[in-house]
Amino acid sequence: IRRGGVAAAHHRHGLAPIKGAVAGGTVVDTLARQRLLIGNAEDAGRGAGGDDHITRLDIGADALLIPQIRTADDIKRLREYSQYPPIGRRGAGPSRLWEYGDTIGALADQQNRNYTTNIVVQLETVSAVENIDAILKEAADFVDMLFIGPGDLSMDMGIFGQNSNPKLVNTVMMMREKTRAAGKRLGIFAANFQAAQGWYEKGFDMTIINSELALMGSII
């Protein structure tokens, strides 16, 4: 396991427990080179943009995994809130990210000041598929990776859970080719290790394999 994460996309976590999880993950990071990916259900409802994102970045998360990206406008709003000038309009402060002010001087380096902000956007709707070209164009200068959620995508396509349905597979592979042509990395959710291996063989750069509860439940 190369990366760990705090999954808040389907839970009503407040900032307090998330901050604790991020702090714990930072300790692990010094030993295991893990990276925290945080998503939140409110991100989708608020159109992929808001102070909620910034709070999560400022408490020390290495990355945000933003669900339900549907259009290029979502990417534009995300850029504004997640990137420091001149790319976006995120404000600076003595947050935990900058060791409560001790290292905030690093922001003086305009060329590299956004290096702490890793953004992963999730494509999991028919709208995202239809707008993939515009999304990739808008994401070119700051999004680090795109990620496909095949469960929600199959639901939106009317074929929920049919992971081997050619309609779903062809759609996923079309997005794989377009992201590759755009020079972007692409990840996908996999139900098990065998599925993950299959996606890697198809050229995917990362997989998230099920959930810890499902994996533990499978051996009981």
N, C-alpha and C positions, 0 to 999 in steps of 0.2 A: 504494500500500500504506500503510494508516494505522496498522496495528498489527503488531508482530512478536511472536514467541513462542518459548519453549523447549519443544519437545514431548518429554516424558519418559514419556508414557503407554505406549508400546510398546517402551521401551528400559530397560536396567538401569543407568541413570545414577546414579552416586553424587553426593553433595552437592558435592564439590570441582569437577567440571566444570560443574555447574549454577550454582554460585556465580560461577564465572568468566564464564559466559554472561550471568548477570544483571548483573554489573558492566559487561560490555561493552554490554549493552542500555541501561543507564543513561546511558552516554556518548552513545549514539545518540539516546536520548530527548531530550536537550537540543537536538538538531538537528532531529529528525523527529517528535517527539511520539509515539513508539511506546510501546506498553504490553506488558509481558511477561505471558503466560498460561502457567502451569505446571501440568501434570498428571502424575501418577505412577501406574504400575500398582498399586503397593501401596495406593493410596487406595481402590480398589475392593475389594480383598481384606480390608481392615481396616474395612470398613463406613463409609466416608466420614468417618473421624475419626481423629486421632492426632497425636502430636508431630511426625510427618513434615511435616504441613501447616505447623505453626508455624515449624519450622526454615526452610522455604522462604519464608515471609513475612518472617521476621526477617533473612534475608540480603538483603532489599531488593526482592523481587518485588512488582510493583504489584497482581497479581491471581493467584488460583488458579483453574484450570479443573479441576473435580473430576469424573471420569468415573463412570459406573455408579451414579448416584443412582437408587434404586428405591422408597424409601418416605419418609414424613414423618419416621420415626425417624432416617434418614440425615441429614436436614436438621437435626434437633435436635442430633445429635452434632457436626455441622459447625459449628453456631452456637457450641457450647461451646468448641471448640478454636480457632476462627478470630477470635472477637470478644472485645474487652476488656470488662470489666464496665462497665455493668450488663447488657449484652446477653448476653455469654458469660463464660467464665472463663479466658481467655488471660492468661498472665503477661507482665509487662514486664521488659525488661532492656536493657543497653547494647549492643544489636546493631547490625549494619550499617545496618539500617533507620533507626535513630535516630542515625546517624553516631557510633556507638560511645559514645553517652551525651550528646553535645553538644546534641542537640535533643530529648532524651527529656522535657524539661519540657512539651512540647506535650501530653503525656498528661494533664496537669492539667485540660485542657478536656474535661470529661466529655461534653458534648453532641456534640463533634466528634472524639473520640479514635479512632473507628473509620474515619475518613475515608481512611486509607491502605489499608484492607483491602477490595479488590474481589473478590467471590466470584461465579464463574460455575459453574453446575451442569449436568451433561450428562445428558439423558434419552435413553436408547438401549435400553430393554427394554420388554417387554410389561407388566412389573410397574410401571414408571414411568408408562406410559399409564393403567393401571388406577387408579393412586393419584395422578393428576395434580391433582385438586382438593385433596387433603390436603397434597400437596407444596407447592402454591402458597400455601395458607393458612399453612403453617409457615415458608415462605420470605419472607413479606411484609415482615418488618422488617429483613432484612439481605442477602438475595441480590440481586445487581445485575442478573444476566441468566441466562436459561436457554438451553440449547443442545441441539439435537437431533442425534444421530449416526445418520443414516439407514442406514448400512451395518450396524451392530450391531443396530439396531431391525429391519431387514428380515430379518436372520438369525434373531432371536428369534421373529419372526412366521412363519418358515418360507418366506419368499419372498426369500431373500438375493439382492441385486444387481438385483432387479426394481424399479428406481427409478420407473418409470412405472405400476407396479401400482396400480390404484385403491384397494386395501386400504391400501397404505402411504401414498399421497398423501392419502387422506381422514383417516387417523390423524394425519398431520403437520399438516394444516390444522385439525383439531379442537383440537390442542394450541396452534396459533397463535391460535385464537379465545379459548381459555381464558386463555392468558397475557396477551393483549391486554386482556381483561376485568378481569384482576387488576392491570393497570397495570405489567406487567413486560415487559422487552425480551426478544426471542427471536432466537437465531442458529441457523445450520444449516451443515453441511458440504456443499460443492458440488464436483462432480467437475471442472468446468471453468468458464470465464468465462460461457459461455452459460447454464449451469445456475444460476450465481450471479445473473445478471440476472433469470432467471425467478423465483427465490425473492424477490428484492427487489420485483419486481412484485406478488408475493403478500402483501407486507406484512412481510417479515422485516427485522430491524434490522441483522443482520451475517451475513456468510458467511466461512467459511474455505475457500479454494479449493485443493483438492488438497494436495500436499506439494511442497517445493522439488525433491526428487529426481524426482518424477513430471513436474513441469513442465519441468525441464531435459531429462529423457529424451524428452519429446515433440517436442523440436526437433532431436534428434540423428539 
